[in-house]
Amino acid sequence: MNVWRPVSVLAVCGPVFLVACCCPKLVAQTFSDVTETVIAGLGGGEAAWTDYDNDGFVDLHVDGAVWKNNSGENFGRVTLEGSDLEGSGIWGDYNNDGWADYYSYSGRKLYRNEGESHPASKFTEVSLAGAEFPETQNGRGASWADHDNDGDLDLYQGGYETWPSAYYPDIALRNNGDDTFSVTWTQSPDTIVTPGRPRPARGVTSADFDRDGDIDVYVSNYRLEPNGLYVNDGSGQFSDQGAELGVRGEPEGSFPFGHTVGSAWGDLDNDGELDLFVGNFRHGWGDGSQDHAKFLRNLGAEGEHRFELMKELDGDDWQESYASPVLGDYDNDGDLDLFFTTVYGGDFPRLYRNEGNWTFTNQTESAGLADLGSTYQAAFADYDNDGDLDLVTSKKLFQNTGNGNHWIKLKLVGDGEHVNRDAVGAQVRIARGDQTLTRQVEAGTGEGNQNDPALHFGLGDHTGPVDLEILWPGGATQRVTGIGVDRLHTISYAPGEASAK
């Protein structure tokens, strides 16, 4: 196995140049099911990747179990010295000590990674009693992000339902910087479909989609309810602008809007703007007015960051029980592809390859992912550090066989004062000819899953160095030139100009 080790990036002034290249699809490749030999006994709950023990290999949490990555060869289930990490959740370094902590959105519990004092083995539950949680039973998703740009991670917790009697509100929790959190915002009752009660949230995913320096939140709501795009005013207060921006769903017909399970941010057309895939579960009955799953294009500053519908998964692409999506460039050609799970018998998760120009082709069978079972589990990570994205889904780990295309990976590190240590919310852009590849550091995607926080760019047949433009949370920018391909680079927060060494 060819394993690439991390390479540091030094802050040295240098000029900026563009990458004038194209990234053609060279050859297709497949995924190989390595579950039995690499991670036997894996559960089927939502998946969360991170390098929790800082050894350079990304680890995995599923169903309360922590799986340690043993140098890309296999995973071993960890016996923890302290509290077990219950339920489903997401990783985030809330206390900026350089070690990934864990938040269980299903149990509303926070666990602190004790790091060097108990290497790779001890987590301590942190009391959230002071947060005064409202009722948020059956939480199905959450997202870490620095809502108020004070340098530490805050939390957005989705509230779901106890069907059919109660829906529960979403809440935003401010990190007070002293192991305590406070509820600073609560979702208002709906005024459209179910007046007087909140909308039932499933997936929660965050992004600075309008590039104004603060993090916004998209919430996928179920039960034919409007989805919410909660725009941040910069202080951690949110207003739902989903209707004005074109992402709440369609209100027409007897069954308006959608049963949205999970959604995902990503630059799907390489224009430098973060687009949105909305993952709608859609029944076949009724008058046909329920929303299909859809691709929405961010129109950028000229279009006031509104979104336009580009494509729906209808016709032969429709399946009733689509659930949790995940975006990643699995073939390293420079375009973000889509893997989309299903949860009814007779439906099967699908892999769609992005061909450019908003054309997506079903590659499920040819890629070795046919006939997978019902699942909400879907997350990408390069677990073996060979430069291509592997996939965990449906209680299985699939190793990407690769295809010879080139790539880079980036680990961004904040200073813990201006930018959170995990750099959640940071965006990186690479110009290539008339296109701009864009990736963001996120902590929560689809319905309750989490991708590897290391940013991954496929570069096709491009072999020369590339230049980066980084937009950090808070709005500071940083340019780094001369980044070598086919390796991992670590880049620390240092606004201005820099070149790689």
VOGU-3710 file (C-alpha; in Angstrom, 3 decimals, decimal comma):
1> mnvwrpvsvl> 0,000/0,000/0,000  1,285/3,445/-0,928  0,690/5,712/2,054  1,345/9,445/1,859  2,551/11,118/5,034  1,598/14,676/6,047  3,662/17,563/4,673  3,812/20,894/6,497  3,259/24,242/4,815  5,505/27,113/5,896
11> avcgpvflva> 4,321/30,709/5,862  6,632/32,438/3,378  5,555/35,294/1,117  5,135/34,494/-2,538  3,112/35,468/-5,621  -0,177/33,903/-6,661  -0,621/32,094/-9,971  -3,544/30,181/-11,416  -3,667/26,518/-12,314  -4,382/26,390/-16,032
21> cccpklvaqt> -5,440/22,796/-16,505  -8,368/20,581/-17,199  -9,193/17,437/-15,289  -10,533/14,818/-17,701  -11,956/11,513/-16,536  -9,102/9,117/-17,254  -10,446/5,697/-16,350  -13,264/4,487/-14,146  -12,629/2,625/-10,929  -14,544/0,561/-8,452
31> fsdvtetvia> -15,003/0,104/-4,729  -14,000/-3,098/-2,957  -15,862/-4,344/0,120  -13,131/-4,790/2,754  -15,398/-4,962/5,800  -14,606/-8,476/6,941  -10,838/-8,037/6,789  -10,574/-4,398/7,851  -13,438/-3,549/10,248  -15,475/-6,677/11,019
41> glgggeaawt> -18,489/-6,028/13,256  -19,224/-2,518/12,015  -22,712/-1,263/12,906  -25,193/0,444/10,610  -25,867/3,749/12,382  -24,809/7,170/11,168  -21,051/7,459/10,643  -18,660/10,160/11,871  -15,019/10,304/10,729  -12,147/12,172/12,410
51> dydndgfvdl> -8,571/11,566/13,540  -9,441/11,575/17,228  -6,004/10,368/18,392  -3,903/12,629/16,108  -1,846/9,813/14,580  -2,435/10,902/10,979  -5,075/8,278/10,151  -8,792/9,035/10,257  -10,864/7,071/12,788  -14,577/6,239/12,845
61> hvdgavwknn> -17,523/6,400/15,241  -20,656/4,322/14,602  -23,404/3,262/17,033  -21,540/4,354/20,154  -18,372/2,506/19,134  -15,030/4,153/18,404  -12,974/2,369/15,755  -9,251/3,204/15,780  -7,534/3,214/12,407  -4,337/1,173/12,638
71> sgenfgrvtl> -2,149/2,904/10,030  -4,626/2,258/7,233  -4,353/-1,524/7,541  -7,388/-2,235/9,728  -9,592/-0,840/12,502  -9,864/-1,997/16,085  -12,766/-1,219/18,403  -11,507/0,910/21,291  -12,222/0,137/24,914  -12,511/3,576/26,505
81> egsdlegsgi> -11,261/4,328/30,020  -13,910/6,958/30,722  -17,425/7,508/29,407  -18,666/5,534/26,420  -19,747/7,720/23,502  -23,396/6,862/23,236  -25,727/7,091/20,267  -25,076/8,925/17,027  -23,088/12,144/16,914  -20,396/14,358/15,415
91> wgdynndgwa> -16,804/15,272/16,240  -15,536/18,788/17,003  -12,738/20,307/19,108  -14,986/22,561/21,190  -12,264/23,547/23,698  -9,484/24,218/21,142  -6,988/21,897/22,807  -6,134/20,076/19,578  -8,125/16,907/20,361  -11,468/16,019/18,784
101> dyysysgrkl> -14,378/15,924/21,219  -17,701/14,183/20,572  -21,302/15,387/20,727  -24,181/12,899/20,718  -27,154/14,616/19,075  -29,345/11,577/19,746  -28,628/11,747/23,487  -27,734/15,465/23,760  -24,486/14,663/25,546  -21,005/16,129/25,135
111> yrnegeshpa> -17,805/14,152/25,707  -14,392/15,780/26,129  -11,374/14,023/24,654  -8,714/13,980/27,382  -5,986/13,769/24,760  -2,369/13,596/25,892  -3,248/12,996/29,532  -4,886/9,691/28,529  -3,730/9,085/24,967  -6,440/7,857/22,631
121> skftevslag> -8,491/6,199/25,336  -10,403/8,501/27,673  -13,457/10,736/27,231  -15,208/12,606/30,025  -18,861/13,597/29,843  -19,291/17,378/30,137  -22,453/18,551/31,846  -24,798/20,517/29,610  -27,279/21,171/32,409  -26,652/24,922/32,210
131> aefpetqngr> -27,752/24,937/28,582  -31,376/24,481/29,705  -32,307/22,363/26,716  -35,894/22,657/25,608  -37,541/19,406/24,596  -35,592/18,072/21,609  -36,328/14,367/21,799  -35,455/12,174/18,833  -32,698/14,443/17,579  -31,551/13,185/14,171
141> gaswadhdnd> -28,804/15,671/13,357  -26,563/18,486/14,541  -23,731/20,625/13,221  -20,665/22,209/14,807  -19,675/25,719/13,613  -18,493/29,008/15,118  -21,749/30,988/14,970  -20,414/34,197/16,551  -16,823/34,155/15,239  -15,233/34,204/18,687
151> gdldlyqggy> -12,817/31,417/17,836  -14,574/28,386/19,312  -17,178/25,942/18,049  -20,847/26,445/18,786  -23,561/23,899/18,162  -26,818/23,683/16,208  -29,068/20,853/17,415  -32,015/19,762/15,290  -35,296/18,889/16,986  -37,373/16,098/15,471
161> etwpsayypd> -40,724/14,641/16,606  -42,676/12,136/18,603  -45,154/11,192/15,912  -47,942/12,218/15,745  -48,281/14,209/18,941  -45,293/16,562/19,124  -42,604/18,335/17,138  -39,563/19,792/18,903  -37,680/23,019/18,141  -34,155/23,394/16,795
171> ialrnngddt> -31,784/25,268/19,071  -28,411/27,000/18,787  -25,998/26,658/21,704  -23,222/29,162/22,333  -19,884/27,856/23,542  -19,025/29,987/26,578  -15,373/28,926/26,502  -15,416/27,353/29,959  -16,945/23,907/29,347  -20,442/25,398/29,464
181> fsvtwtqspd> -22,981/26,179/26,743  -25,988/28,491/26,633  -29,058/28,349/24,402  -28,991/31,602/22,430  -31,573/30,909/19,723  -34,665/28,726/19,404  -36,560/27,945/16,216  -39,864/29,798/15,891  -43,100/27,872/15,299  -44,076/27,228/11,699
191> tivtpgrprp> -46,627/29,551/10,091  -47,154/27,668/6,822  -48,006/23,963/7,185  -48,430/23,308/10,911  -48,981/26,720/12,514  -48,042/26,890/16,169  -45,471/24,119/16,298  -41,883/23,720/15,063  -40,866/21,895/11,902  -39,476/18,364/12,415
201> argvtsadfd> -35,758/18,448/11,579  -33,778/15,552/10,180  -30,363/16,480/8,757  -28,448/19,646/9,739  -25,543/21,013/7,699  -23,725/24,349/7,845  -21,887/26,577/5,349  -21,033/30,212/4,692  -22,930/29,971/1,401  -22,978/33,759/0,856
211> rdgdidvyvs> -19,283/34,257/1,739  -19,962/37,053/4,229  -17,706/35,558/6,902  -20,307/33,893/9,131  -21,767/30,405/9,120  -25,337/29,724/8,027  -27,350/26,536/8,628  -29,549/24,459/6,327  -32,071/22,196/8,038  -33,819/19,333/6,234
221> nyrlepngly> -37,373/19,044/7,554  -39,660/16,039/7,265  -43,473/15,567/6,999  -43,943/17,791/3,915  -42,678/20,798/5,843  -40,618/23,667/4,381  -36,873/23,331/4,795  -35,036/26,142/6,553  -32,003/28,141/5,448  -31,105/29,968/8,641
231> vndgsgqfsd> -28,970/32,959/7,720  -26,598/34,167/10,429  -26,556/37,881/11,275  -22,941/37,559/12,449  -23,732/37,321/16,138  -25,220/33,827/16,146  -28,818/34,882/15,621  -30,583/33,223/12,695  -33,464/34,134/10,394  -35,086/31,680/8,003
241> qgaelgvrge> -34,600/32,945/4,440  -35,325/29,672/2,698  -38,303/31,062/0,803  -36,532/34,197/-0,441  -33,449/32,242/-1,518  -35,325/29,398/-3,219  -34,391/26,436/-1,018  -37,416/25,743/1,202  -39,159/23,446/-1,336  -42,128/23,913/-3,602
251> pegsfpfght> -45,463/24,924/-2,023  -47,769/23,812/-4,867  -50,333/21,001/-4,926  -52,118/18,882/-2,355  -48,806/17,594/-0,945  -46,496/20,623/-0,947  -42,830/20,710/-0,023  -40,991/17,476/0,735  -40,059/14,771/3,174  -36,429/15,886/3,333
261> vgsawgdldn> -34,140/13,531/5,252  -30,693/14,979/4,580  -28,981/17,568/2,404  -25,393/18,388/1,443  -23,418/21,513/0,489  -20,857/21,393/-2,325  -19,650/23,257/-5,408  -21,236/21,002/-8,009  -20,371/23,080/-11,101  -16,911/24,365/-10,112
271> dgeldlfvgn> -17,847/28,046/-10,240  -16,530/28,827/-6,758  -19,963/28,904/-5,077  -21,389/26,332/-2,659  -24,449/24,687/-4,184  -26,981/22,507/-2,392  -28,284/18,994/-2,920  -31,616/18,490/-1,147  -32,350/14,843/-0,393  -36,091/14,303/-0,582
281> frhgwgdgsq> -37,853/11,071/0,295  -40,857/11,107/-2,082  -43,920/8,861/-2,110  -45,374/7,856/-5,450  -48,963/8,447/-4,453  -51,007/11,645/-4,485  -51,149/14,307/-7,154  -47,431/14,260/-7,899  -46,713/17,486/-6,035  -44,296/16,113/-3,420
291> dhakflrnlg> -40,769/17,378/-4,021  -38,204/15,185/-5,742  -34,604/15,194/-4,570  -32,979/18,134/-6,312  -29,784/19,928/-7,254  -29,850/23,678/-6,551  -27,282/26,089/-7,993  -25,974/29,014/-5,953  -26,174/32,088/-8,228  -23,411/33,889/-6,349
301> aegehrfelm> -23,117/37,568/-5,490  -24,576/38,717/-8,814  -27,707/36,700/-8,066  -27,751/37,744/-4,390  -26,888/34,139/-3,520  -30,314/32,878/-4,479  -30,586/29,320/-5,749  -32,019/27,947/-8,987  -33,232/24,423/-9,692  -30,869/22,626/-12,079
311> keldgddwqe> -31,935/18,985/-11,945  -34,304/16,637/-10,127  -34,006/12,911/-9,528  -37,195/11,986/-11,366  -38,143/9,459/-14,038  -35,761/6,489/-13,955  -33,691/8,290/-11,299  -36,594/8,406/-8,832  -36,795/6,056/-5,869  -39,375/6,461/-3,143
321> syaspvlgdy> -37,167/6,165/-0,086  -34,091/8,260/-0,854  -32,615/9,337/2,477  -29,094/10,574/3,304  -26,795/12,057/0,611  -23,041/12,589/0,678  -20,866/14,478/-1,830  -17,262/13,662/-2,711  -14,974/13,371/-5,729  -14,642/9,588/-5,706
331> dndgdldlff> -12,922/9,396/-9,129  -10,499/12,315/-8,571  -11,554/14,112/-11,757  -12,263/17,444/-10,037  -16,070/17,165/-9,876  -18,109/16,354/-6,767  -20,093/13,132/-7,140  -23,170/11,988/-5,196  -23,850/8,879/-3,146  -27,453/8,669/-1,949
341> ttvyggdfpr> -28,923/6,080/0,436  -32,412/4,554/0,560  -34,412/3,039/3,433  -37,238/0,942/1,946  -36,950/-2,635/0,743  -36,826/-2,737/-3,039  -34,957/0,581/-3,216  -31,158/0,643/-3,309  -28,528/3,314/-2,599  -27,038/4,831/-5,740
351> lyrnegnwtf> -23,773/6,410/-6,807  -24,071/9,262/-9,337  -20,956/10,451/-11,135  -20,809/14,152/-11,958  -20,086/14,489/-15,693  -20,126/18,302/-15,615  -22,805/20,707/-16,816  -25,257/19,347/-14,220  -25,254/15,879/-15,764  -25,106/12,975/-13,319
361> tnqtesagla> -24,921/9,333/-14,404  -25,766/6,272/-12,342  -22,542/4,314/-11,786  -23,731/2,170/-8,888  -23,303/-1,236/-10,464  -20,105/-0,505/-12,377  -18,529/0,951/-9,226  -19,240/-2,174/-7,161  -21,972/-0,665/-4,973  -25,049/-2,512/-6,275
371> dlgstyqaaf> -27,718/-4,096/-4,055  -26,786/-2,391/-0,795  -29,369/-2,530/1,956  -31,523/0,100/3,602  -29,410/2,621/5,480  -28,986/6,211/6,637  -25,232/5,655/6,871  -23,055/7,417/4,278  -19,737/9,235/4,738  -16,518/9,594/2,739
381> adydndgdld> -12,957/9,429/4,075  -9,515/8,471/2,784  -8,912/5,943/5,546  -5,770/4,430/3,975  -4,121/7,757/2,998  -3,711/6,740/-0,645  -5,405/9,857/-2,037  -8,854/8,634/-2,994  -12,101/8,637/-1,059  -13,321/5,461/0,586
391> lvtskklfqn> -16,939/5,010/1,657  -18,713/3,693/4,736  -22,365/2,758/4,192  -24,854/-0,003/4,947  -22,643/-1,590/7,662  -19,816/-1,890/5,155  -16,478/-0,234/4,440  -15,620/0,134/0,764  -12,037/0,775/-0,266  -11,609/2,893/-3,383
401> tgngnhwikl> -9,414/1,057/-5,892  -8,171/4,306/-7,496  -7,593/5,200/-11,118  -4,342/7,104/-11,492  -5,815/10,603/-11,292  -3,930/13,109/-9,145  -5,095/14,773/-5,948  -4,231/16,863/-2,907  -5,494/16,725/0,671  -5,485/19,616/3,102
411> klvgdgehvn> -5,700/19,700/6,873  -6,569/23,233/7,984  -5,721/24,352/11,530  -7,127/27,431/13,252  -5,316/29,376/15,957  -8,081/28,880/18,545  -8,407/32,640/18,982  -9,631/33,995/15,659  -10,500/30,639/14,088  -11,521/27,400/15,797
421> rdavgaqvri> -8,753/24,780/15,843  -10,676/22,433/13,534  -11,168/25,285/11,020  -14,810/24,268/10,617  -16,403/26,631/8,116  -13,183/27,404/6,220  -13,386/27,243/2,425  -10,550/26,508/-0,017  -10,583/27,374/-3,723  -8,276/26,231/-6,510
431> argdqtltrq> -8,519/28,015/-9,867  -8,052/25,825/-12,930  -8,611/27,519/-16,259  -12,152/28,882/-16,268  -13,188/26,762/-13,274  -12,731/27,091/-9,524  -12,743/23,972/-7,370  -14,191/24,622/-3,909  -14,240/22,548/-0,727  -15,260/23,448/2,841
441> veagtgegnq> -14,469/22,030/6,255  -17,777/20,829/7,670  -18,917/19,023/10,806  -22,217/17,431/9,850  -23,747/16,440/6,486  -26,670/14,414/5,171  -28,718/13,041/8,034  -26,356/12,995/10,994  -23,206/11,786/9,211  -19,747/13,387/9,104
451> ndpalhfglg> -17,096/13,186/6,387  -13,349/13,170/6,972  -12,558/16,812/7,908  -9,427/16,754/5,731  -10,287/18,477/2,443  -9,896/16,362/-0,673  -9,428/17,671/-4,220  -9,235/15,469/-7,293  -7,035/16,993/-10,008  -7,364/14,591/-12,942
461> dhtgpvdlei> -4,157/14,505/-15,004  -2,692/17,710/-13,522  0,780/17,054/-12,099  2,174/20,521/-11,354  1,850/22,536/-8,135  -1,391/24,350/-7,386  -2,326/27,555/-5,576  -4,935/27,903/-2,855  -7,185/30,699/-1,706  -8,583/30,130/1,794
471> lwpggatqrv> -11,599/31,950/3,213  -11,427/31,509/6,982  -14,416/31,868/9,334  -14,747/35,563/10,105  -13,809/36,588/6,565  -9,992/36,658/6,600  -8,332/35,322/3,455  -5,053/33,521/2,938  -3,262/32,573/-0,287  -0,791/29,726/-0,454
481> tgigvdrlht> 1,176/28,990/-3,630  3,115/26,035/-4,917  1,228/23,177/-3,262  2,549/19,839/-4,511  0,097/17,197/-5,696  -0,452/13,644/-4,426  0,176/14,456/-0,780  -1,422/15,829/2,376  -0,539/19,384/3,440  -1,226/20,949/6,841
491> isyapgeasa> -1,991/24,674/6,635  -2,283/26,877/9,710  -4,230/30,115/9,979  -2,042/33,008/8,863  -3,938/35,573/6,745  -2,017/36,997/3,826  0,326/35,430/1,287  2,372/32,252/1,698  4,155/29,675/-0,423  4,686/26,004/0,197
501> k> 8,092/24,600/1,075
//
